[in-house]
Structure formats: structure tokens, C-alpha cells
Amino acid sequence: MTETYLSIQGVQKSFGSTTVVRDFNLDVGRGEFISFLGPSGCGKTTMLRMVAGFEEPSAGKIFVGGKDVTNLKPNQRKVGMVFQAYALFPNLTVAQNIAFGLRVAGTPKAESAQRVQEMLKLISLPHLGDRYPYQLSGGQQQRVALARALAPKPRLLLLDEPLSALDAKVRVSLREEIRSIQKELGITTIFVTHDQEEALSISDRIVVMNNGRADQAGTPFEIYNRPATRFVANFVGTLNVLEARILDAEAGSVDVAGQTLALHRDLAPKRNGDTISLALRPEAVSLGRTGERTGALDATIADVHFLGSVIRVRTKVGDSTVSLDTFNDPTMPPPVSGAPAELAFAPRDLMVLAD
């Protein structure tokens, strides 16, 4: 990570007797794109609003560029904020909306007009400056909101679920544009979302939040492939979970539904007879052993869904369900419900979930 530009140290926020953010710590590098990811009510928007200055922490400190901004008002922090509900002024044109922050800051008219044109070009709407918000599509309105936030050249860009009100196709296109603009400007950015695909596709790092805490912070690769907690493993991606009983903790031997599996790892401090949870991503499972997929479990096909290029298969291993996707092969019919199957995987892909 480059030099720390935003530092959140031991921040906590309570509303009355309810604590919504707990001991939150995070260092963000200059120009880094960070996503706060989590379900509704996990505290991600409250944390963002504390960075913006709209909420005051109950405890802890926030530093930007080495300066303590914890008690500064929003207009003293030089942050750009993009809201979920675009919050454009309906009585102002697109150009006037973009220029609003510049006008409040007392920017000379000529300089402001030039900056507005730069922003219109940046968001690919150079010909729509004279239109009003109601004359734009949702995606265009959100671009204008982004341009308005960026026009005063903020030190931080904060985005609070800016794509949630848009349809799926526009969301994919606009999130790519946001990431491209962020890279071009090199601005330090915090992006709040509950959509794991959004977070995984555009972030330098993701902070997965759960019940007011940061459960894990890491790159998309780390978050998906090396989840630190059961919550992260279940929330990010699809997960197959198997309950296992330890047969030999030192050798890493376990029993799953009456079948013995070798994990090839020491399970200490767990002891023989303890129960643990194992997890497998669907893409790590195949029907039949192949290559490195030497670990195997006997299963029964529960149901099969033909989705064109992909066939989604659900199987039963004892009382547990294991799902996997296999590519459609026109020369080979899909498996049949009720048929026996061998589920294969590489032992390294079998994760032991933390309690």
C-alpha cells in the first residue's frame, strides 16, 4: 500500500444505547479504492458519514493527510459525496448543478465554467449541460451527481450505494466508468455497497462489515479465497458448508457423513471428537476425480438445472447440500436426479471455517 492518506483509528458510534460501529480501524493509501461491503444495518453507511463529517464519532479519531478532522464540519474536510438518491437540484440545469459547489466556494465564473466543461467531458455528457435533471435517465443523473462531487477537487470521494437505484445493465456500465474516472484522477475513494459483485469487481481492497465491526479487510482475491471468518465466507460468494467430526487432529483426518477425509493439515488446538465446519466454493468441486482434485466424497444427485452454457447441480452428502456448476457438453447428457455421484476437489480448496 502507498502512504496512508485516510486513517480511521478506534472509531465507535452509538445512538443512545445502540452501538452501530464498534472499534473500527483502517488505513487507506493515497489513490486507493476501498469498498465497505456488508448487509443492511451493518454500520457501513454510518462509518462513511463519519468520514464525511455528517456524523460525529462517539469515540476514536479520523485523520486525512495526517490532519485530525474528527471534529471538523463537512465543508471543512474537502470531501466529495455521492448519495444513493442523486440529490440533484431540480430547478438547476446539469451545468448549474455541477457548478454548485464551485459557486459556494467562491470560484471565479470563468474558472468555474471551464471546470464544468471538464467535468461534463469526464462523465461523457458534454452536450447535456443545458438540460434539467428530469430530462435525464437515472444513469445520466448519477453521472451528474458524480461530476458535482468531483468539481471542487475534493481530497476524498465518498459514494454511498450510488448504483442501487439503477437497473442491472446500467449498474455494470456505470461502476466501470466510476472506477475508470477514479483511476484517471487518482482520488482516494470509499465506496459503500451491499453488492458483493460490485465490490469484488472494482475495489483495490474490501472491508467486510458485520454488526458494526470490520470482520476482514483485504484484496478481492484474499476476501474470496481466504475468508477470515464464517460470516465473510458465507457473505462473499456462494459456499458449500459441511459439518465434520475430527478423527485425528494432528494428522488432519475427519469424518463427513460417515466418510473419512484427509485435510493434510494440523487441526490443533481442536481435539479428536470435536466438530468443525468445512467449506468448499462451487467452482472447486467437480463430478469425478481429475488432475489435482484427488479428495472425494460419495454423494447423491438431488436436482439438475440446465442454464444453457452451464448446468447447475445440487447434490446431497448426508444431510448437507453441495452445489457445483459444470459446463454444458452437447456430447454428454447431464446427470440424473437420484443417481450416485463422486464429488472431487483439491484438498487445499477445503476451508476450515473459524468459529
C-alpha positions as CSV (number, residue, x, y, z in Angstrom):
1,M,0.0,0.0,0.0
2,T,1.2,3.6,-0.7
3,E,1.5,6.2,2.0
4,T,-1.5,6.3,4.3
5,Y,-3.9,9.2,3.4
6,L,-7.0,8.3,5.4
7,S,-6.6,6.8,8.8
8,I,-9.6,5.7,10.9
9,Q,-8.5,4.8,14.5
10,G,-10.7,3.1,17.1
11,V,-13.9,4.8,15.8
12,Q,-17.1,3.9,17.5
13,K,-20.6,5.3,17.1
14,S,-23.6,4.8,19.4
15,F,-27.2,6.2,19.1
16,G,-28.5,6.1,22.7
17,S,-27.9,2.6,24.0
18,T,-27.4,1.1,20.5
19,T,-23.8,0.8,19.1
20,V,-23.7,0.7,15.4
21,V,-20.0,1.0,14.7
22,R,-17.5,-0.8,17.0
23,D,-13.8,-0.2,17.3
24,F,-13.3,0.4,13.6
25,N,-9.7,0.7,12.4
26,L,-8.5,1.2,8.8
27,D,-5.6,2.8,7.0
28,V,-6.3,3.8,3.3
29,G,-3.5,4.6,0.9
30,R,-3.5,7.7,-1.3
31,G,-5.4,7.0,-4.5
32,E,-6.8,3.7,-3.2
33,F,-10.3,2.5,-4.0
34,I,-11.9,0.9,-0.9
35,S,-15.3,-0.7,-0.6
36,F,-17.3,-1.1,2.6
37,L,-19.3,-4.3,2.0
38,G,-22.0,-5.8,4.2
39,P,-25.7,-6.3,4.7
40,S,-28.2,-3.6,5.6
41,G,-27.7,-2.4,9.2
42,C,-24.0,-3.4,9.5
43,G,-22.8,0.2,10.0
44,K,-21.1,0.8,6.7
45,T,-23.1,4.0,5.8
46,T,-22.7,5.3,9.3
47,M,-19.0,4.8,9.1
48,L,-19.0,6.7,5.7
49,R,-21.0,9.5,7.2
50,M,-18.4,9.9,10.0
51,V,-15.6,10.2,7.4
52,A,-17.7,12.8,5.6
53,G,-18.5,14.7,8.8
54,F,-22.2,14.2,8.8
55,E,-22.0,12.1,12.0
56,E,-19.6,12.6,14.9
57,P,-17.9,9.6,16.4
58,S,-18.7,8.6,19.9
59,A,-15.0,7.6,20.3
60,G,-11.9,7.4,18.1
61,K,-10.2,9.7,15.6
62,I,-10.2,10.2,11.8
63,F,-7.2,11.7,10.0
64,V,-6.9,12.9,6.4
65,G,-3.5,13.6,5.0
66,G,-2.1,13.4,8.6
67,K,-4.6,16.1,9.9
68,D,-7.1,15.3,12.6
69,V,-10.6,16.0,11.0
70,T,-12.7,14.3,13.7
71,N,-14.4,17.4,14.8
72,L,-14.4,19.4,11.5
73,K,-17.6,20.2,9.7
74,P,-18.3,18.6,6.3
75,N,-17.5,21.8,4.4
76,Q,-14.1,22.0,6.2
77,R,-13.0,18.5,5.1
78,K,-12.8,18.9,1.3
79,V,-14.7,15.6,0.6
80,G,-17.0,14.9,-2.3
81,M,-20.1,12.9,-1.5
82,V,-22.3,11.0,-4.0
83,F,-25.6,9.8,-2.5
84,Q,-27.9,6.8,-3.4
85,A,-30.7,9.3,-4.2
86,Y,-28.9,11.5,-6.6
87,A,-29.9,14.7,-4.7
88,L,-29.7,16.9,-7.7
89,F,-31.4,20.3,-7.6
90,P,-34.4,20.0,-9.9
91,N,-34.6,23.8,-10.7
92,L,-30.9,23.9,-11.9
93,T,-29.5,22.7,-15.2
94,V,-26.9,20.0,-15.4
95,A,-24.1,22.6,-15.7
96,Q,-25.5,24.6,-12.8
97,N,-25.7,21.5,-10.6
98,I,-22.1,20.7,-11.3
99,A,-21.1,24.3,-10.6
100,F,-22.9,24.5,-7.3
101,G,-20.0,23.6,-5.1
102,L,-17.7,25.8,-7.0
103,R,-20.1,28.8,-6.6
104,V,-20.4,28.1,-2.8
105,A,-16.6,28.1,-2.6
106,G,-16.4,31.5,-4.4
107,T,-14.7,30.2,-7.5
108,P,-14.4,32.9,-10.3
109,K,-17.0,32.5,-13.0
110,A,-14.5,31.9,-15.8
111,E,-12.7,29.2,-13.9
112,S,-15.9,27.6,-12.8
113,A,-17.2,27.5,-16.4
114,Q,-14.0,25.8,-17.5
115,R,-14.2,23.3,-14.7
116,V,-17.8,22.4,-15.5
117,Q,-16.9,21.7,-19.1
118,E,-14.0,19.5,-17.9
119,M,-16.5,17.6,-15.7
120,L,-19.1,17.2,-18.5
121,K,-16.4,15.8,-20.7
122,L,-15.2,13.5,-17.9
123,I,-18.7,11.9,-17.5
124,S,-19.2,11.8,-21.3
125,L,-22.1,14.2,-21.3
126,P,-20.6,17.3,-22.9
127,H,-23.8,18.1,-24.9
128,L,-26.2,17.9,-22.0
129,G,-25.2,20.9,-19.8
130,D,-28.4,22.9,-20.6
131,R,-30.8,20.1,-19.6
132,Y,-32.6,19.7,-16.3
133,P,-32.4,16.5,-14.2
134,Y,-35.9,15.4,-15.1
135,Q,-34.8,15.2,-18.7
136,L,-32.0,12.7,-17.9
137,S,-32.0,8.9,-17.4
138,G,-31.1,7.5,-13.9
139,G,-27.6,6.6,-15.1
140,Q,-27.1,10.1,-16.5
141,Q,-28.3,11.7,-13.3
142,Q,-25.9,9.7,-11.3
143,R,-23.1,10.8,-13.6
144,V,-24.0,14.4,-12.9
145,A,-24.0,13.7,-9.2
146,L,-20.5,12.3,-9.5
147,A,-19.3,15.3,-11.5
148,R,-20.8,17.7,-9.0
149,A,-18.9,15.9,-6.2
150,L,-15.6,16.0,-8.2
151,A,-15.9,19.5,-9.5
152,P,-14.4,21.2,-6.3
153,K,-11.4,18.8,-6.5
154,P,-12.0,17.1,-3.2
155,R,-9.4,15.2,-1.2
156,L,-11.7,12.2,-0.7
157,L,-14.5,10.8,-2.8
158,L,-17.3,9.1,-0.8
159,L,-20.0,7.1,-2.6
160,D,-23.0,5.7,-0.6
161,E,-24.6,2.9,-2.6
162,P,-24.7,5.1,-5.7
163,L,-25.8,2.4,-8.1
164,S,-28.5,0.6,-6.1
165,A,-31.4,2.5,-7.8
166,L,-30.3,1.6,-11.3
167,D,-31.1,-1.4,-13.4
168,A,-28.6,-4.2,-13.7
169,K,-27.1,-3.4,-17.1
170,V,-26.7,0.3,-16.3
171,R,-25.1,-0.5,-12.9
172,V,-22.4,-2.7,-14.5
173,S,-21.6,0.0,-17.1
174,L,-21.6,2.9,-14.6
175,R,-19.5,1.1,-11.9
176,E,-16.8,0.5,-14.6
177,E,-17.0,4.2,-15.5
178,I,-16.7,5.3,-11.8
179,R,-13.6,3.1,-11.5
180,S,-12.1,4.4,-14.7
181,I,-12.6,8.1,-13.6
182,Q,-11.2,7.3,-10.1
183,K,-8.1,5.9,-11.6
184,E,-7.7,8.8,-14.0
185,L,-8.0,11.3,-11.2
186,G,-6.0,9.2,-8.6
187,I,-8.5,10.3,-5.9
188,T,-8.8,8.3,-2.7
189,T,-12.2,6.7,-2.7
190,I,-14.6,4.9,-0.3
191,F,-17.5,3.1,-1.9
192,V,-20.3,1.6,0.2
193,T,-22.3,-1.3,-1.2
194,H,-24.2,-4.5,-0.2
195,D,-23.5,-6.0,-3.7
196,Q,-20.6,-8.4,-3.5
197,E,-20.1,-8.5,-7.3
198,E,-19.7,-4.7,-7.3
199,A,-17.1,-4.7,-4.5
200,L,-15.2,-7.7,-6.0
201,S,-15.0,-6.2,-9.5
202,I,-13.8,-2.6,-8.8
203,S,-12.0,-2.5,-5.5
204,D,-8.4,-2.4,-4.6
205,R,-9.4,-3.6,-1.1
206,I,-12.7,-4.6,0.5
207,V,-13.7,-4.1,4.1
208,V,-16.4,-6.7,5.0
209,M,-18.5,-5.3,7.8
210,N,-20.7,-7.3,10.2
211,N,-22.6,-6.0,13.2
212,G,-20.7,-2.7,13.3
213,R,-17.2,-4.3,13.0
214,A,-14.7,-4.8,10.2
215,D,-14.6,-8.6,10.0
216,Q,-11.9,-8.6,7.4
217,A,-10.0,-6.2,5.2
218,G,-8.2,-7.4,2.1
219,T,-7.9,-7.6,-1.7
220,P,-10.9,-9.1,-3.5
221,F,-8.7,-12.2,-4.1
222,E,-8.0,-12.5,-0.4
223,I,-11.5,-11.9,0.7
224,Y,-12.9,-14.5,-1.6
225,N,-10.3,-17.2,-1.4
226,R,-9.1,-16.7,2.2
227,P,-12.1,-15.6,4.3
228,A,-11.1,-14.9,7.9
229,T,-14.5,-15.7,9.5
230,R,-17.6,-17.8,8.9
231,F,-19.6,-14.6,8.1
232,V,-17.1,-13.4,5.4
233,A,-17.1,-16.9,3.9
234,N,-20.9,-17.0,3.7
235,F,-21.5,-13.4,2.7
236,V,-18.9,-13.2,-0.2
237,G,-19.7,-15.7,-2.9
238,T,-21.6,-19.0,-2.7
239,L,-20.4,-21.5,-0.2
240,N,-21.0,-25.2,0.5
241,V,-20.7,-26.0,4.2
242,L,-20.1,-29.5,5.6
243,E,-20.1,-30.5,9.2
244,A,-17.2,-32.8,10.1
245,R,-16.0,-34.7,13.2
246,I,-12.3,-34.8,13.9
247,L,-10.8,-38.3,13.9
248,D,-7.1,-37.3,14.2
249,A,-6.4,-33.6,14.9
250,E,-2.7,-33.9,14.3
251,A,-3.0,-35.7,11.0
252,G,-6.0,-33.6,9.9
253,S,-8.3,-36.6,9.4
254,V,-12.1,-36.0,9.7
255,D,-15.4,-37.8,9.3
256,V,-18.0,-36.3,7.0
257,A,-21.3,-38.1,6.9
258,G,-19.6,-41.4,7.6
259,Q,-16.8,-40.9,5.1
260,T,-13.2,-40.2,6.0
261,L,-11.4,-37.2,4.5
262,A,-7.7,-36.2,4.8
263,L,-7.3,-32.5,5.1
264,H,-3.4,-32.7,5.2
265,R,-3.2,-30.0,8.0
266,D,-2.9,-29.9,11.7
267,L,-6.2,-29.0,13.3
268,A,-4.8,-28.1,16.7
269,P,-6.0,-26.7,19.1
270,K,-9.1,-28.7,18.2
271,R,-9.1,-32.2,19.7
272,N,-10.3,-35.6,18.5
273,G,-14.1,-35.8,18.6
274,D,-14.6,-32.1,18.2
275,T,-16.9,-30.9,15.4
276,I,-15.7,-28.4,12.8
277,S,-17.2,-26.7,9.7
278,L,-15.6,-27.2,6.3
279,A,-16.4,-25.1,3.3
280,L,-16.0,-25.5,-0.5
281,R,-16.7,-23.0,-3.2
282,P,-18.9,-24.5,-6.0
283,E,-16.2,-23.9,-8.6
284,A,-13.8,-26.0,-6.6
285,V,-16.0,-29.1,-7.0
286,S,-16.3,-31.4,-10.0
287,L,-18.1,-34.7,-10.7
288,G,-15.3,-37.3,-10.7
289,R,-11.6,-37.0,-9.9
290,T,-9.4,-35.1,-12.2
291,G,-5.9,-33.6,-12.0
292,E,-5.3,-32.2,-8.5
293,R,-8.8,-33.0,-7.4
294,T,-7.9,-36.1,-5.5
295,G,-10.2,-35.5,-2.5
296,A,-13.5,-37.1,-2.9
297,L,-16.9,-37.7,-1.3
298,D,-19.7,-40.0,-2.3
299,A,-23.0,-38.1,-2.9
300,T,-26.4,-38.4,-4.5
301,I,-27.7,-36.0,-7.2
302,A,-30.6,-34.0,-5.7
303,D,-31.6,-31.9,-8.7
304,V,-30.2,-30.5,-12.0
305,H,-30.9,-27.2,-13.6
306,F,-30.0,-26.6,-17.3
307,L,-29.0,-23.0,-17.8
308,G,-27.6,-23.1,-21.3
309,S,-23.9,-23.0,-21.2
310,V,-23.8,-24.0,-17.6
311,I,-25.5,-26.9,-15.8
312,R,-26.1,-26.3,-12.1
313,V,-26.1,-29.5,-10.0
314,R,-27.2,-29.9,-6.4
315,T,-26.1,-33.0,-4.5
316,K,-26.6,-34.4,-1.0
317,V,-23.8,-35.6,1.2
318,G,-25.6,-37.0,4.3
319,D,-27.7,-34.1,5.5
320,S,-25.6,-31.4,3.7
321,T,-26.1,-29.9,0.3
322,V,-23.2,-29.4,-2.1
323,S,-23.7,-27.4,-5.2
324,L,-21.5,-27.2,-8.3
325,D,-21.6,-25.8,-11.8
326,T,-20.4,-27.8,-14.8
327,F,-20.1,-26.6,-18.4
328,N,-22.7,-27.9,-20.9
329,D,-21.2,-30.7,-23.2
330,P,-23.5,-31.5,-26.1
331,T,-22.0,-34.9,-26.4
332,M,-22.7,-35.8,-22.8
333,P,-26.2,-35.8,-21.2
334,P,-26.5,-34.1,-17.8
335,P,-26.6,-36.2,-14.6
336,V,-29.9,-37.6,-13.4
337,S,-31.6,-36.8,-10.1
338,G,-31.2,-39.7,-7.7
339,A,-28.1,-41.0,-9.3
340,P,-24.9,-41.6,-7.3
341,A,-22.0,-39.2,-7.8
342,E,-18.4,-38.7,-6.8
343,L,-17.6,-35.2,-5.7
344,A,-13.9,-34.3,-6.3
345,F,-11.9,-31.4,-5.1
346,A,-8.3,-30.4,-4.3
347,P,-7.6,-30.8,-0.5
348,R,-6.2,-27.3,-0.4
349,D,-9.6,-25.9,-1.5
350,L,-11.3,-27.3,1.5
351,M,-11.5,-24.4,4.0
352,V,-11.8,-24.9,7.8
353,L,-14.2,-22.1,9.0
354,A,-13.4,-20.2,12.1
355,D,-15.9,-20.5,15.0
